[in-house]
Amino acid sequence: MELAEALYVTVSAIRQHLGRLTGEGLIAYREVGQGPGRRRRLYYLTPAAESLFPNGYEELLTRLMTFVQHEDPELMDRFVAAESRWRSERARRSGPPPGYFAQIESVVQWYARDSFLPEVDGAEGVDGADIQMQHCPVLAAARIAPAICDGEWAFIREQIPDGDVARVAWRLDGANVCVYRVRKA
């Protein structure tokens, strides 16, 4: 089991911890895998666990965005567009790395720095991968201005020019995680 190896503990210890966290309602899982062999469990944070991760100034940002959305919706649209441009310009300085899998890894590293807790389901040598965002530090803001999520999706497509990117799960639609399916172009 990957967690046991990464944390230098036994598989039994990991199962006990996962069972306890599941029992406390802090994590849940979905089973994945096709064909013969054992299905894997992919764990994700539940909404109860989300509150344990600091989102920094979430309440203030939410009030500010609600105010701006009410007072001047066009200003909100311009802000969201400017934020998306800012992120793209920052990433453009280094540019997407050459190679499809390196581009996916670069996106994962970018979102890990921003506390989205990304995970990739799929390995090098296959035509695609799913990038799952296990946490969303901008969820409260996205509920007010869903275009923030569209900006994230556009950013991922821009950073993986060698792939086709589809958003197949979205927290604003009720999913537990946001999932971007990447297929080699």
Long-range contacts (C-beta under 8 A, 24 or more apart in sequence): 18-43, 26-52, 28-176, 30-176, 32-121, 42-119, 42-121, 42-132, 44-132, 44-134, 44-176, 44-177, 45-117, 45-134, 45-135, 46-176, 50-135, 50-136, 50-139, 53-115, 53-135, 53-137, 55-137, 55-138, 55-139, 55-140, 56-137, 58-140, 58-141, 61-140, 61-141, 62-140, 62-141, 62-144, 65-141, 65-144, 65-145, 66-144, 69-144, 69-145, 76-145, 77-147, 79-145, 80-145, 80-147, 80-148, 80-151, 81-147, 81-151, 83-148, 83-151, 84-151, 84-154, 84-155, 87-151, 87-155, 88-154, 88-155, 88-158, 91-155, 91-158, 91-159, 96-158, 96-159, 96-160, 96-161, 99-162, 100-160, 100-162, 100-163, 100-184, 103-159, 103-160, 103-161, 103-162, 103-163, 104-129, 104-131, 104-160, 104-163, 104-182, 106-159, 107-131, 107-156, 107-159, 107-160, 110-159, 122-182, 127-183, 127-184, 128-163, 128-181, 128-182, 128-183, 128-184, 129-181, 129-182, 130-168, 130-179, 130-180, 130-181, 130-182, 131-156, 131-179, 131-180, 131-182, 132-169, 132-177, 132-178, 132-179, 133-177, 133-178, 133-179, 133-180, 134-177, 136-171, 136-178, 139-171, 142-171, 142-172, 143-172, 146-172, 149-178, 152-178, 153-180, 156-180, 156-182, 161-185
